[in-house]
Amino acid sequence: MLLAGPATAAAEGAAVLDSGRESLRLAPYLTHLVDPEGRADAAHMFAQAERGSFQPLPGDSTTFGFTEGTHWFRAQLFNQN
């Protein structure tokens, strides 16, 4: 999973982690991008994230069935602790 984002302030759309939470469903906060050939590296995907190429999950579901390529996921997390 590719995680990126500012750590200084809770960005809009970021999943907030706090001491009172034992678990957090990430699907609503995830975006994804498919690398059809499965050759991209993390640096390439960080650049794609900066360009806004990642898209929200369809129906907040991480179930894609059998597909070709590599699915990259991105989420912004804010740790309040």
BAVONU-105695 format. One record per residue: x negated, y, z of N, C-alpha, C in turn; residue in three letters. Coordinates in steps of 0.02 Angstrom, whole numbers, plus 32768, in hexadecimal, padded with zeros to 4 digits. Each point is the difference from the previous one (the first is absolute). Example, Ala and Ser with C-alpha at 12.3 -4.5 7.8 and 13.67 -1.06 7.14 Angstrom:
{neast->7D6C nnorth->7EE4 nup->8186 caeast->802D canorth->803B caup->8000 ceast->7FD3 cnorth->803C cup->8000 code->Ala}
{neast->8012 nnorth->8035 nup->7FDC caeast->7FD6 canorth->803B caup->8003 ceast->8027 cnorth->8037 cup->8025 code->Ser}
***
This chain:
{neast->7FD5 nnorth->7FC6 nup->8000 caeast->802B canorth->803A caup->8000 ceast->7FD3 cnorth->803D cup->8000 code->Met}
{neast->8012 nnorth->8030 nup->7FD9 caeast->7FDA canorth->803E caup->7FFA ceast->8022 cnorth->8033 cup->802D code->Leu}
{neast->7FDC nnorth->8018 nup->8032 caeast->801B canorth->8031 caup->802F ceast->7FD9 cnorth->8040 cup->7FF9 code->Leu}
{neast->8024 nnorth->8036 nup->7FF7 caeast->7FDE canorth->8041 caup->7FF8 ceast->802D cnorth->8037 cup->8019 code->Ala}
{neast->7FE2 nnorth->8035 nup->8018 caeast->8028 canorth->8039 caup->8015 ceast->7FDF cnorth->8027 cup->8037 code->Gly}
{neast->8019 nnorth->803C nup->800B caeast->7FE2 canorth->802B caup->8033 ceast->800D cnorth->7FE5 cup->8046 code->Pro}
{neast->7FCF nnorth->8008 nup->802B caeast->8007 canorth->7FE9 caup->8045 ceast->800F cnorth->8039 cup->8030 code->Ala}
{neast->8000 nnorth->803E nup->7FE8 caeast->8007 canorth->8039 caup->802C ceast->8048 cnorth->8013 cup->800E code->Thr}
{neast->802E nnorth->7FF0 nup->7FD5 caeast->8046 canorth->8011 caup->800A ceast->802C cnorth->7FCB cup->7FE0 code->Ala}
{neast->803B nnorth->7FF7 nup->801D caeast->802E canorth->7FD0 caup->7FE4 ceast->801A cnorth->801A cup->7FBD code->Ala}
{neast->7FEA nnorth->7FE2 nup->7FCB caeast->8016 canorth->8015 caup->7FBD ceast->8048 cnorth->7FEA cup->7FF5 code->Ala}
{neast->8023 nnorth->8026 nup->7FD8 caeast->8045 canorth->7FED caup->7FEF ceast->8000 cnorth->7FBC cup->7FDF code->Glu}
{neast->802A nnorth->7FD3 nup->8017 caeast->8003 canorth->7FBE caup->7FE4 ceast->7FD0 cnorth->7FCE cup->801F code->Gly}
{neast->7FD9 nnorth->8016 nup->8031 caeast->7FCF canorth->7FD4 caup->8020 ceast->8023 cnorth->7FD5 cup->8035 code->Ala}
{neast->7FE9 nnorth->7FC3 nup->8008 caeast->8016 canorth->7FD5 caup->8036 ceast->7FDD cnorth->8017 cup->803F code->Ala}
{neast->8026 nnorth->800C nup->8035 caeast->7FE4 canorth->8019 caup->803E ceast->7FF6 cnorth->7FC6 cup->8031 code->Val}
{neast->7FC3 nnorth->7FF8 nup->8018 caeast->7FF0 canorth->7FCD caup->8031 ceast->7FFC cnorth->8021 cup->8044 code->Leu}
{neast->8022 nnorth->7FE4 nup->8031 caeast->7FFB canorth->801B caup->8044 ceast->7FFE cnorth->7FC6 cup->8032 code->Asp}
{neast->7FF0 nnorth->8010 nup->803E caeast->7FF5 canorth->7FCC caup->8032 ceast->8040 cnorth->7FDB cup->8012 code->Ser}
{neast->803A nnorth->801C nup->7FF4 caeast->803F canorth->7FDF caup->8012 ceast->8019 cnorth->7FCF cup->7FCB code->Gly}
{neast->7FDD nnorth->7FFA nup->7FC9 caeast->8017 canorth->7FD6 caup->7FC8 ceast->7FD7 cnorth->7FC0 cup->7FFC code->Arg}
{neast->8022 nnorth->7FC7 nup->8002 caeast->7FDD canorth->7FC0 caup->7FFB ceast->7FF9 cnorth->7FE9 cup->7FB8 code->Glu}
{neast->802D nnorth->8015 nup->7FD5 caeast->7FFD canorth->7FEE caup->7FB9 ceast->801E cnorth->8038 cup->7FD6 code->Ser}
{neast->7FEF nnorth->7FFE nup->7FC0 caeast->8019 canorth->8034 caup->7FD3 ceast->8008 cnorth->7FE0 cup->7FBB code->Leu}
{neast->803A nnorth->8007 nup->7FE3 caeast->800D canorth->7FE7 caup->7FBD ceast->7FE1 cnorth->8031 cup->7FCF code->Arg}
{neast->7FCF nnorth->7FEA nup->7FD9 caeast->7FDA canorth->802C caup->7FD4 ceast->8021 cnorth->800B cup->7FBC code->Leu}
{neast->802C nnorth->7FD4 nup->7FEA caeast->801D canorth->8005 caup->7FBC ceast->801A cnorth->8046 cup->7FEF code->Ala}
{neast->8024 nnorth->8022 nup->802D caeast->8019 canorth->8043 caup->7FEE ceast->7FC9 cnorth->8034 cup->7FF4 code->Pro}
{neast->7FC4 nnorth->7FF2 nup->8017 caeast->7FC8 canorth->8030 caup->7FFB ceast->7FCF cnorth->7FED cup->7FC8 code->Tyr}
{neast->8008 nnorth->7FC5 nup->7FE4 caeast->7FD0 canorth->7FE8 caup->7FCE ceast->8010 cnorth->801A cup->7FBA code->Leu}
{neast->7FCA nnorth->800C nup->7FDB caeast->8005 canorth->800B caup->7FB9 ceast->7FD3 cnorth->7FCB cup->7FDF code->Thr}
{neast->800B nnorth->7FF4 nup->7FC0 caeast->7FD8 canorth->7FCB caup->7FE0 ceast->7FEE cnorth->8013 cup->7FB8 code->His}
{neast->7FCE nnorth->7FDD nup->7FE8 caeast->7FEA canorth->8008 caup->7FBB ceast->7FE6 cnorth->7FBC cup->7FE9 code->Leu}
{neast->8013 nnorth->7FEC nup->7FC4 caeast->7FEA canorth->7FC0 caup->7FE5 ceast->7FC5 cnorth->800A cup->7FD2 code->Val}
{neast->7FCC nnorth->7FD9 nup->800C caeast->7FC5 canorth->7FFD caup->7FD4 ceast->800A cnorth->7FC2 cup->7FD5 code->Asp}
{neast->8019 nnorth->8007 nup->7FC2 caeast->8013 canorth->7FC6 caup->7FD8 ceast->7FC7 cnorth->7FCF cup->7FF3 code->Pro}
{neast->7FC3 nnorth->8019 nup->7FFD caeast->7FC7 canorth->7FD4 caup->7FF2 ceast->7FDC cnorth->7FE9 cup->803F code->Glu}
{neast->8011 nnorth->801D nup->803A caeast->7FE1 canorth->7FEC caup->803E ceast->7FB6 cnorth->8012 cup->8006 code->Gly}
{neast->7FEC nnorth->8036 nup->7FDF caeast->7FB9 canorth->8013 caup->7FFF ceast->7FEF cnorth->803F cup->8026 code->Arg}
{neast->8031 nnorth->8025 nup->8017 caeast->7FF3 canorth->8040 caup->8022 ceast->7FE0 cnorth->7FF4 cup->8044 code->Ala}
{neast->7FD7 nnorth->8030 nup->8015 caeast->7FE3 canorth->7FFD caup->8043 ceast->8020 cnorth->8036 cup->802B code->Asp}
{neast->7FEE nnorth->8002 nup->8040 caeast->801E canorth->802F caup->802E ceast->7FF5 cnorth->8048 cup->7FEB code->Ala}
{neast->7FC4 nnorth->8010 nup->7FE7 caeast->7FF2 canorth->8045 caup->7FEB ceast->8030 cnorth->8016 cup->7FC8 code->Ala}
{neast->800D nnorth->7FD4 nup->7FD1 caeast->802E canorth->800F caup->7FCA ceast->8047 cnorth->800B cup->801B code->His}
{neast->8014 nnorth->7FD7 nup->8030 caeast->8043 canorth->8006 caup->801C ceast->8008 cnorth->803E cup->802C code->Met}
{neast->7FCA nnorth->8014 nup->8023 caeast->8003 canorth->803F caup->8025 ceast->800B cnorth->803A cup->7FD0 code->Phe}
{neast->7FDE nnorth->7FFE nup->7FC6 caeast->8009 canorth->8034 caup->7FCE ceast->8048 cnorth->7FFF cup->7FE5 code->Ala}
{neast->801B nnorth->7FC5 nup->7FF5 caeast->8046 canorth->7FFB caup->7FE9 ceast->8030 cnorth->801C cup->8033 code->Gln}
{neast->7FF2 nnorth->7FF4 nup->8040 caeast->802A canorth->801B caup->8035 ceast->7FFF cnorth->804C cup->8000 code->Ala}
{neast->7FC5 nnorth->801C nup->7FF6 caeast->7FF9 canorth->8049 caup->7FFC ceast->8027 cnorth->801D cup->7FC6 code->Glu}
{neast->8006 nnorth->7FDC nup->7FCA caeast->8025 canorth->8015 caup->7FC4 ceast->804B cnorth->7FF7 cup->8008 code->Arg}
{neast->8015 nnorth->7FDE nup->8036 caeast->8047 canorth->7FF4 caup->800A ceast->801B cnorth->7FC5 cup->7FD8 code->Gly}
{neast->7FD4 nnorth->7FD3 nup->7FED caeast->8015 canorth->7FC7 caup->7FD6 ceast->8025 cnorth->7FCA cup->8026 code->Ser}
{neast->7FF9 nnorth->7FFC nup->8041 caeast->8023 canorth->7FCE caup->8027 ceast->804A cnorth->8012 cup->8004 code->Phe}
{neast->802B nnorth->7FCE nup->7FFE caeast->8048 canorth->800A caup->8000 ceast->8020 cnorth->7FDE cup->803D code->Gln}
{neast->8039 nnorth->8019 nup->8017 caeast->8023 canorth->7FDF caup->8038 ceast->8012 cnorth->7FB8 cup->7FED code->Pro}
{neast->8005 nnorth->7FD7 nup->8033 caeast->8014 canorth->7FBB caup->7FF4 ceast->8048 cnorth->7FFE cup->7FE6 code->Leu}
{neast->800E nnorth->7FD6 nup->7FD0 caeast->8046 canorth->7FFA caup->7FE9 ceast->802B cnorth->7FE1 cup->8036 code->Pro}
{neast->8031 nnorth->8025 nup->8018 caeast->802D canorth->7FE6 caup->8033 ceast->7FDF cnorth->7FF3 cup->8043 code->Gly}
{neast->7FC9 nnorth->8022 nup->800F caeast->7FDC canorth->7FF5 caup->803F ceast->7FED cnorth->7FB7 cup->800A code->Asp}
{neast->7FF5 nnorth->7FDC nup->7FCA caeast->7FF0 canorth->7FB9 caup->8005 ceast->7FB8 cnorth->7FF3 cup->7FE8 code->Ser}
{neast->7FDD nnorth->7FD6 nup->8025 caeast->7FBD canorth->7FEC caup->7FEC ceast->8001 cnorth->7FBE cup->7FDA code->Thr}
{neast->803C nnorth->7FE9 nup->7FEE caeast->8007 canorth->7FC2 caup->7FDB ceast->8004 cnorth->800F cup->7FB5 code->Thr}
{neast->7FCE nnorth->7FEA nup->7FDC caeast->7FFE canorth->800C caup->7FB8 ceast->8007 cnorth->7FC0 cup->7FD8 code->Phe}
{neast->8003 nnorth->7FC7 nup->8021 caeast->8002 canorth->7FC1 caup->7FDC ceast->7FBC cnorth->7FF1 cup->7FE1 code->Gly}
{neast->7FFF nnorth->7FD5 nup->7FCF caeast->7FC2 canorth->7FEF caup->7FDE ceast->7FF3 cnorth->8033 cup->7FCA code->Phe}
{neast->7FC7 nnorth->8023 nup->8005 caeast->7FEE canorth->8032 caup->7FCF ceast->7FB6 cnorth->7FF9 cup->7FEF code->Thr}
{neast->7FEE nnorth->801D nup->7FC8 caeast->7FBA canorth->8003 caup->7FEC ceast->7FE1 cnorth->803E cup->801E code->Glu}
{neast->7FBF nnorth->7FFF nup->8008 caeast->7FDD canorth->803B caup->8018 ceast->7FFA cnorth->8003 cup->804B code->Gly}
{neast->7FE3 nnorth->8036 nup->8017 caeast->7FF5 canorth->800B caup->8047 ceast->802B cnorth->803A cup->8018 code->Thr}
{neast->8024 nnorth->7FF6 nup->8036 caeast->8029 canorth->8035 caup->801E ceast->7FD8 cnorth->8022 cup->8037 code->His}
{neast->7FF8 nnorth->8041 nup->7FFA caeast->7FDF canorth->8028 caup->8033 ceast->8036 cnorth->8026 cup->8026 code->Trp}
{neast->7FF8 nnorth->8004 nup->8042 caeast->802F canorth->8022 caup->802B ceast->7FDD cnorth->8039 cup->8025 code->Phe}
{neast->8025 nnorth->8035 nup->800D caeast->7FE5 canorth->803B caup->8021 ceast->8033 cnorth->8018 cup->8034 code->Arg}
{neast->7FE7 nnorth->8014 nup->803A caeast->802B canorth->801D caup->8034 ceast->7FD9 cnorth->8034 cup->8025 code->Ala}
{neast->8023 nnorth->8033 nup->8017 caeast->7FE1 canorth->8032 caup->802C ceast->8016 cnorth->7FF1 cup->8047 code->Gln}
{neast->7FD0 nnorth->7FFB nup->802C caeast->800D canorth->7FF1 caup->8046 ceast->7FE8 cnorth->803A cup->802B code->Leu}
{neast->8026 nnorth->8010 nup->8033 caeast->7FEC canorth->8033 caup->8030 ceast->8001 cnorth->7FE2 cup->8046 code->Phe}
{neast->7FC5 nnorth->7FFC nup->801F caeast->7FFA canorth->7FE4 caup->8042 ceast->8004 cnorth->8038 cup->8034 code->Asn}
{neast->8034 nnorth->7FFF nup->8028 caeast->8009 canorth->8034 caup->8033 ceast->7FD6 cnorth->7FF6 cup->803E code->Gln}
{neast->7FDF nnorth->7FC7 nup->8006 caeast->7FD7 canorth->7FF2 caup->803B ceast->7FB9 cnorth->8018 cup->7FF7 code->Asn}
***
